[in-house]
């Protein structure tokens, strides 16, 4: 039986009178890629932000390996084993490529310092295809390579759960294929990943299961094939047919 790594139970987030996420419930198993999908504004990134500690849930429970993390500061959740990327890449512009990744090694789940941290960072940069750009300033990188640096920095945290918030967004078709292959290789290593994504080819090829959100609530859960054939999911994406 698969070991549950992350448990989300009855999680709600309110911003004043707006309910952005409503009573969400799902599990993430060890070595599983779980997709969180849904139309724009459905609450996907809000859910990721609560898991990572960007802000606390209004109510409900989020447990990592049985330990409550809901409402903890982001740096403490990172220490416990959750790392993430962002929709808009967030790098440290005054640092080089390798220094950005060293920061992840120093402040992540396992603390690495000095020569050990640098060696580890260099290995990860090779892993994501940036072996030749290690000492470059991040300001000189192409868009996909900034995403690779951010991914390497997240991996440097040695997370139990990796959160990828629309990591493939904004890539051209060639870059998209490269990005999907890279995430697929992480999946094949047995990493536990939560993937928020709009690219359906990526969802089909990468995810073991999907949770579908609409208007802050879960409307479906299952394999990509199951949820993408669900009538309620189709309506959420395409809108109701008024003539039906």
C-alpha positions in Angstrom: 0.0 0.0 0.0 1.3 3.5 -0.9 2.6 5.7 1.9 0.8 9.0 2.2 3.2 11.9 2.4 0.9 14.8 2.4 -2.7 15.0 3.7 -5.0 17.9 3.0 -8.2 17.9 5.0 -11.1 20.3 4.8 -8.8 23.2 3.9 -10.6 26.5 3.3 -9.1 29.9 2.5 -11.0 33.1 2.7 -9.9 36.6 1.6 -12.5 38.8 3.3 -15.8 37.7 1.7 -14.2 35.7 -1.0 -13.8 32.0 -0.5 -10.8 31.1 -2.7 -10.5 27.5 -1.6 -13.4 25.6 -0.1 -13.1 22.4 2.0 -10.4 20.8 -0.1 -9.5 17.2 0.7 -6.8 15.0 -1.0 -3.7 12.9 -0.3 -0.4 12.7 -2.1 1.4 9.4 -2.0 5.1 8.8 -1.8 6.7 8.7 -5.3 3.5 10.0 -6.9 3.0 13.0 -9.3 -0.3 14.6 -8.5 -1.7 17.2 -10.9 -3.9 20.0 -9.6 -5.8 21.4 -12.6 -8.7 23.6 -13.3 -9.7 26.9 -15.1 -8.1 30.2 -14.3 -9.2 31.5 -10.9 -10.2 28.1 -9.6 -7.9 28.2 -6.5 -5.0 26.0 -7.7 -2.2 28.4 -6.8 -3.9 29.4 -3.6 -3.8 25.8 -2.6 -0.1 25.6 -3.4 0.5 28.7 -1.4 -1.1 27.2 1.6 1.0 24.0 1.4 4.2 26.0 1.0 3.4 28.5 3.8 3.0 31.6 1.7 -0.2 32.2 3.7 -2.2 30.1 6.2 -5.5 28.4 5.6 -8.5 29.9 7.2 -9.4 26.5 8.5 -8.5 22.8 7.9 -5.4 20.7 8.2 -2.3 20.1 6.1 0.0 17.3 7.3 3.4 16.3 6.0 4.4 12.8 7.1 1.8 13.1 9.9 3.1 16.5 11.2 0.9 19.6 11.0 2.3 22.3 8.7 -0.8 24.4 8.1 -0.1 28.0 9.2 3.6 27.5 9.7 6.0 30.1 8.2 7.3 29.2 4.7 10.9 28.8 5.9 9.9 26.2 8.6 7.8 24.3 6.0 10.8 24.3 3.7 12.9 22.9 6.5 10.4 20.1 7.0 10.6 19.1 3.4 8.5 21.2 1.0 10.1 23.1 -1.9 8.5 25.0 -4.7 8.9 26.9 -7.9 6.7 30.0 -8.7 4.5 31.0 -11.7 6.8 34.1 -12.0 10.4 33.0 -11.6 12.0 34.3 -8.4 15.8 34.2 -8.4 18.3 36.2 -6.5 19.5 38.6 -9.3 22.7 39.7 -7.6 24.0 36.1 -7.4 25.4 33.8 -10.0 23.6 30.6 -11.2 25.5 28.4 -8.8 25.1 30.8 -5.9 21.3 30.8 -6.3 21.3 27.0 -6.0 23.7 27.0 -3.1 21.1 29.1 -1.3 18.6 26.3 -1.7 21.1 23.8 -0.3 21.8 26.0 2.7 18.3 26.8 3.7 16.4 23.7 2.7 15.3 20.4 4.2 18.9 19.4 4.9 21.5 22.0 5.6 24.6 21.9 3.4 27.4 24.5 3.7 30.6 25.5 2.1 32.3 23.2 -0.4 29.7 20.5 0.1 26.9 22.9 -0.8 28.7 24.1 -3.9 29.5 20.6 -5.1 25.9 19.6 -4.6 24.7 22.7 -6.4 27.0 22.0 -9.4 25.7 18.4 -9.6 22.1 19.6 -9.7 22.8 22.2 -12.3 24.3 19.5 -14.5 21.2 17.5 -13.8 18.9 20.2 -15.2 21.1 20.9 -18.2 23.0 24.0 -17.0 26.4 22.6 -16.6 27.9 25.2 -18.9 26.2 28.2 -17.3 27.2 27.5 -13.7 29.1 30.8 -13.1 27.0 33.1 -15.2 24.9 35.9 -13.7 21.2 34.9 -13.8 20.4 38.1 -15.6 22.1 36.8 -18.7 20.0 33.6 -18.9 17.2 32.7 -21.3 13.7 32.3 -19.9 13.8 28.5 -19.8 17.2 28.6 -18.1 15.9 30.8 -15.4 13.3 28.2 -14.8 16.0 25.5 -14.7 17.9 27.5 -12.1 14.8 27.8 -9.9 14.1 24.1 -10.3 17.7 23.2 -9.3 17.4 25.5 -6.3 14.2 23.7 -5.2 15.9 20.3 -5.7 18.8 21.6 -3.6 16.4 21.8 -0.7 16.1 17.9 -1.0 12.4 18.1 -0.5 10.0 15.3 0.4 7.4 17.1 -1.7 8.2 19.3 -4.7 5.6 21.9 -5.8 5.7 23.0 -9.4 3.4 25.9 -9.9 2.9 26.2 -13.7 6.6 25.6 -14.3 6.0 25.0 -18.0 4.1 28.2 -18.6 5.5 30.6 -21.2 7.7 28.1 -22.9 7.8 27.8 -26.7 7.0 24.3 -28.2 10.6 23.2 -28.3 11.2 24.4 -24.7 8.0 22.8 -23.6 9.1 19.4 -24.9 12.4 19.8 -23.1 10.6 20.9 -19.9 8.2 17.9 -20.0 11.1 15.5 -20.5 13.0 17.1 -17.5 10.0 16.7 -15.2 9.4 13.2 -16.5 13.0 12.3 -15.5 12.4 13.6 -12.0 9.2 11.5 -11.8 11.2 8.5 -13.0 13.7 9.1 -10.1 10.7 8.5 -7.7 10.2 12.0 -6.5 6.9 13.1 -5.0 5.6 16.1 -7.0 2.5 18.3 -7.0 2.1 19.8 -10.4 -0.2 22.8 -11.1 -0.4 23.0 -14.9 -2.6 24.1 -17.8 -0.7 22.1 -20.5 -2.8 19.0 -21.0 -0.1 17.1 -22.8 2.0 17.5 -19.7 -0.9 16.4 -17.4 -1.5 13.3 -19.5 2.2 12.3 -19.7 3.4 13.2 -16.2 0.6 12.7 -13.7 -0.5 9.6 -11.9 -3.6 11.2 -10.5 -5.3 14.6 -10.8 -7.4 16.8 -8.6 -9.6 19.1 -10.5 -10.7 22.4 -9.0 -13.4 24.9 -10.0 -14.5 28.0 -8.1 -12.3 26.9 -5.2 -13.8 23.4 -4.8 -12.7 19.9 -5.9 -15.0 18.7 -8.6 -13.2 15.5 -9.6 -10.3 13.3 -8.7 -8.8 10.3 -10.5 -6.4 9.4 -13.3 -5.8 12.0 -16.1 -7.9 9.9 -18.5 -10.8 9.7 -16.0 -10.9 13.3 -15.0 -10.5 14.7 -18.5 -13.5 12.7 -19.6 -15.7 13.8 -16.7 -18.7 15.9 -17.8 -18.4 18.3 -14.9 -14.7 18.9 -15.7 -15.5 19.5 -19.4 -18.2 22.0 -18.4 -15.8 23.8 -16.0 -13.2 24.2 -18.7 -15.5 24.9 -21.7 -18.6 26.4 -20.0 -22.1 25.0 -20.1 -23.8 24.7 -23.5 -26.9 26.8 -23.2 -28.6 25.0 -26.1 -28.1 21.6 -24.5 
